[in-house]
């Protein structure tokens, strides 16, 4: 990653853009909901042969929210494409984690002339908007927007959702509880509610027409990113490779190492001789 991000202005939002600025293959890779460029760095292989560009989405990382509404996956995808344009990336591999995977899927379906390949890590959406697995995010957002933060957290911790996640997906629960501690919790709750109720805007038929190398990565012990969602995408996208990695809740270091290895192997296998940067 470059030492310092550049700032891209989109309407009145100041978005941080990280660009390694080197490498034979350009990859636009996005973080998950509430994540940032550091999350991407955990998941993406650090190899000099790849030029990676990451935009910290509105009200996430060090980016401001701006005044444009409503927040949507389409809006965030447009921001990412604008950053690719500004960086001079004509064609690139699109990828991301969770929300970032939804952004990548949208870019691949809407801009087939630009996207060379697709990497979907722990996808939370397949083809429908507001999937049931994203309901905990709207629950948290509604509490933050309605109550003082301390009361909102207490209400969530005593909820049936919290009890279920504590028993079945503790890593997801830790992420959800972290949203109550954000400095920009109020505006981020607005983003979270809008995105959780949205979708990539890509039909199953459109995904079945994708004619690019694709990789889908899923894992278990995860109620927000169901393994079934990853499998559905891998089965729909023609010739997509599917990799199941160690759950983050079981072994975090191994989880990230396996994701980086899977992505690196996929990129080298399909784009070894391409120079798109």
VENBEL-V772822 format. One record per residue. N is the residue number from 1. RES is the residue in three letters. PSI is psi in radians with two decimals (NA if undefined). Layout:
N RES PSI
N RES PSI
This chain:
1 UNK 2.52
2 UNK 2.71
3 UNK -0.63
4 UNK 2.51
5 UNK 2.78
6 UNK 2.86
7 UNK 2.19
8 UNK 2.23
9 UNK 2.21
10 UNK 2.01
11 UNK -2.08
12 UNK 0.39
13 UNK 2.31
14 UNK 1.95
15 UNK 2.32
16 UNK 2.29
17 UNK 2.17
18 UNK 2.26
19 UNK 2.06
20 UNK -0.40
21 UNK 0.25
22 UNK 2.91
23 UNK 2.59
24 UNK -0.39
25 UNK 2.21
26 UNK 2.27
27 UNK 2.15
28 UNK 2.03
29 UNK 2.19
30 UNK 2.62
31 UNK 3.01
32 UNK 3.08
33 UNK 2.08
34 UNK -0.01
35 UNK -2.89
36 UNK -3.01
37 UNK -0.48
38 UNK -0.62
39 UNK -0.73
40 UNK -0.77
41 UNK -0.52
42 UNK -0.56
43 UNK -0.36
44 UNK 2.37
45 UNK 2.31
46 UNK 1.52
47 UNK 2.40
48 UNK -0.23
49 UNK -0.17
50 UNK 2.33
51 UNK 2.04
52 UNK 2.32
53 UNK 2.27
54 UNK 2.28
55 UNK 2.24
56 UNK 2.01
57 UNK 2.89
58 UNK 2.27
59 UNK 0.34
60 UNK 2.62
61 UNK -2.30
62 UNK 0.27
63 UNK 2.56
64 UNK 2.89
65 UNK -0.60
66 UNK 3.07
67 UNK -0.08
68 UNK 2.36
69 UNK 2.77
70 UNK 2.72
71 UNK 2.50
72 UNK 2.83
73 UNK -0.61
74 UNK -0.74
75 UNK -0.80
76 UNK -0.65
77 UNK -0.68
78 UNK -0.67
79 UNK -0.78
80 UNK -0.75
81 UNK -0.67
82 UNK -0.66
83 UNK -0.68
84 UNK -0.72
85 UNK -0.82
86 UNK -0.54
87 UNK -0.06
88 UNK 0.44
89 UNK 1.78
90 UNK -0.81
91 UNK 2.52
92 UNK 2.82
93 UNK 2.34
94 UNK 2.33
95 UNK 3.00
96 UNK 3.03
97 UNK 2.22
98 UNK -1.89
99 UNK -0.65
100 UNK -0.58
101 UNK -0.67
102 UNK -0.70
103 UNK -0.78
104 UNK -0.75
105 UNK -0.73
106 UNK -0.77
107 UNK -0.73
108 UNK -0.69
109 UNK -0.63
110 UNK -0.36
111 UNK 1.08
112 UNK -0.35
113 UNK -0.24
114 UNK -0.52
115 UNK 2.08
116 UNK -0.54
117 UNK 3.00
118 UNK 2.32
119 UNK 1.98
120 UNK 1.95
121 UNK 2.15
122 UNK 1.02
123 UNK 2.46
124 UNK -0.32
125 UNK 2.50
126 UNK -1.58
127 UNK -0.27
128 UNK 2.58
129 UNK 2.70
130 UNK 0.94
131 UNK 2.70
132 UNK -0.58
133 UNK -0.28
134 UNK -0.04
135 UNK -0.66
136 UNK -0.53
137 UNK -0.72
138 UNK -0.58
139 UNK -0.83
140 UNK -0.80
141 UNK -0.74
142 UNK -0.68
143 UNK -0.78
144 UNK -0.67
145 UNK -0.29
146 UNK -0.50
147 UNK 2.76
148 UNK 2.60
149 UNK -0.78
150 UNK -0.73
151 UNK -0.67
152 UNK -0.78
153 UNK -0.78
154 UNK -0.70
155 UNK -0.72
156 UNK -0.73
157 UNK -0.45
158 UNK 0.11
159 UNK 2.83
160 UNK -0.60
161 UNK -0.80
162 UNK -0.73
163 UNK -0.73
164 UNK -0.78
165 UNK -0.61
166 UNK -0.66
167 UNK -0.62
168 UNK -0.41
169 UNK 1.23
170 UNK -0.52
171 UNK -0.73
172 UNK -0.74
173 UNK -0.72
174 UNK -0.70
175 UNK -0.77
176 UNK -0.73
177 UNK -0.52
178 UNK -0.43
179 UNK -0.44
180 UNK -0.21
181 UNK 0.03
182 UNK 2.48
183 UNK -0.58
184 UNK 0.67
185 UNK -0.68
186 UNK -0.88
187 UNK -0.60
188 UNK -0.58
189 UNK -0.63
190 UNK -0.76
191 UNK -0.84
192 UNK -0.77
193 UNK -0.75
194 UNK -0.78
195 UNK -0.72
196 UNK -0.50
197 UNK 0.06
198 UNK -2.96
199 UNK 3.04
200 UNK -0.35
201 UNK 0.53
202 UNK 2.15
203 UNK 2.84
204 UNK -0.65
205 UNK -0.69
206 UNK -0.72
207 UNK -0.61
208 UNK -0.23
209 UNK -0.07
210 UNK 2.26
211 UNK 0.88
212 UNK 2.69
213 UNK 2.34
214 UNK 2.54
215 UNK 2.30
216 UNK 2.25
217 UNK 2.22
218 UNK 2.95
219 UNK 2.85
220 UNK -2.99
221 UNK 0.85
222 UNK 1.87
223 UNK -0.34
224 UNK -0.58
225 UNK 1.34
226 UNK 2.43
227 UNK -0.57
228 UNK -0.59
229 UNK -0.78
230 UNK -0.75
231 UNK -0.68
232 UNK -0.76
233 UNK -0.77
234 UNK -0.59
235 UNK -0.40
236 UNK -0.76
237 UNK 2.18
238 UNK 2.24
239 UNK 0.39
240 UNK 2.45
241 UNK 2.48
242 UNK 2.30
243 UNK 2.22
244 UNK 2.17
245 UNK 2.91
246 UNK 2.32
247 UNK 2.51
248 UNK -0.61
249 UNK -0.37
250 UNK -0.75
251 UNK 1.70
252 UNK -0.79
253 UNK -0.77
254 UNK -0.68
255 UNK -0.93
256 UNK -0.68
257 UNK -0.71
258 UNK -0.63
259 UNK -0.82
260 UNK -0.71
261 UNK -0.71
262 UNK -0.75
263 UNK -0.81
264 UNK -0.75
265 UNK -0.71
266 UNK -0.84
267 UNK -0.74
268 UNK -0.63
269 UNK -0.68
270 UNK -0.38
271 UNK 0.49
272 UNK -0.59
273 UNK 0.22
274 UNK 2.47
275 UNK 1.76
276 UNK -0.01
277 UNK NA
